[in-house]
Amino acid sequence: MLALLLFWPATDYEAEGLKALGAKQYEQAAQLFSQAVQTDPKDYAAHFHLALTYSLLGKDAEAIPEYQKTLDLKPGLRISTHFFTAESGPPRAFGTIWPVTGSKCIG
């Protein structure tokens, strides 16, 4: 039984969170990104995605420390979160992060 558990694939909380985020299941995404942060507290992308999800949920008080943690972990990043309003529906957020000296985009 123990041997079976050793080979059981670990849940990729961040990948699952991105799926939930894409499906606009923001509460589920927040839970998954929280688990990703707990699993790897130094994963700046997990902190960023958690912050973005909190922003989409209107939980700014929770989002701000996560954005700050992202910058603490990866000081060379620039973070841009854009909010826009669709013709029908509440405001949406789209966020990107990228190294100041590069062009890699996450979000």
VEXLOZA-714602 format. One record per residue (C-alpha): x, y, z; residue number from 1. Coordinates in steps of 0.05 Angstrom, whole numbers. Last residue first. Layout:
<recs>
       xx       yy       zz     i
        X        Y        Z   NUM
...
</recs>
This chain:
<recs>
       xx       yy       zz     i
      -24      701     -340   107
       50      690     -345   106
       90      728     -397   105
      162      717     -416   104
      190      779     -451   103
      254      791     -415   102
      293      844     -378   101
      237      867     -332   100
      215      795     -321    99
      142      785     -337    98
       77      784     -301    97
        8      788     -332    96
      -61      799     -305    95
     -129      800     -335    94
     -186      825     -292    93
     -260      826     -306    92
     -312      878     -289    91
     -383      852     -282    90
     -428      832     -338    89
     -456      852     -405    88
     -416      903     -445    87
     -353      875     -415    86
     -317      918     -364    85
     -242      919     -361    84
     -190      910     -307    83
     -117      904     -325    82
      -66      875     -277    81
        6      889     -293    80
       63      862     -253    79
      135      876     -269    78
      184      824     -246    77
      256      833     -225    76
      240      826     -151    75
      218      753     -157    74
      201      726      -89    73
      187      794      -58    72
      149      815     -121    71
      103      754     -117    70
       96      765      -42    69
       72      836      -55    68
       20      811     -105    67
       -2      760      -53    66
       -5      814        1    65
      -50      857      -45    64
      -98      801      -65    63
     -126      786        5    62
     -148      857       19    61
     -170      864      -53    60
     -221      808      -48    59
     -264      829     -108    58
     -268      756     -132    57
     -228      774     -194    56
     -176      807     -151    55
     -172      745     -107    54
     -160      705     -171    53
     -104      752     -192    52
      -71      746     -124    51
      -75      670     -126    50
      -46      671     -196    49
       11      715     -172    48
       26      672     -111    47
       27      610     -155    46
       73      645     -204    45
      121      665     -148    44
      131      593     -127    43
      171      601      -62    42
      115      576      -16    41
      113      510      -54    40
       59      462      -28    39
       24      517       12    38
       26      563      -49    37
       -3      508      -93    36
      -57      495      -41    35
      -76      568      -42    34
      -76      565     -118    33
     -126      507     -114    32
     -171      542      -64    31
     -170      607     -104    30
     -186      569     -168    29
     -246      536     -135    28
     -272      604     -113    27
     -259      633     -182    26
     -295      581     -224    25
     -290      625     -286    24
     -274      565     -330    23
     -206      594     -345    22
     -194      604     -271    21
     -214      532     -257    20
     -165      507     -310    19
     -111      553     -283    18
     -124      525     -213    17
     -116      454     -239    16
      -49      472     -268    15
      -29      507     -203    14
      -52      450     -159    13
      -12      398     -197    12
      -36      339     -156    11
       20      290     -141    10
       21      226     -181     9
       15      163     -139     8
       81      127     -142     7
       97      133      -68     6
       25      118      -51     5
       29       51      -85     4
       92       33      -47     3
       56       49       18     2
        0        0        0     1
</recs>
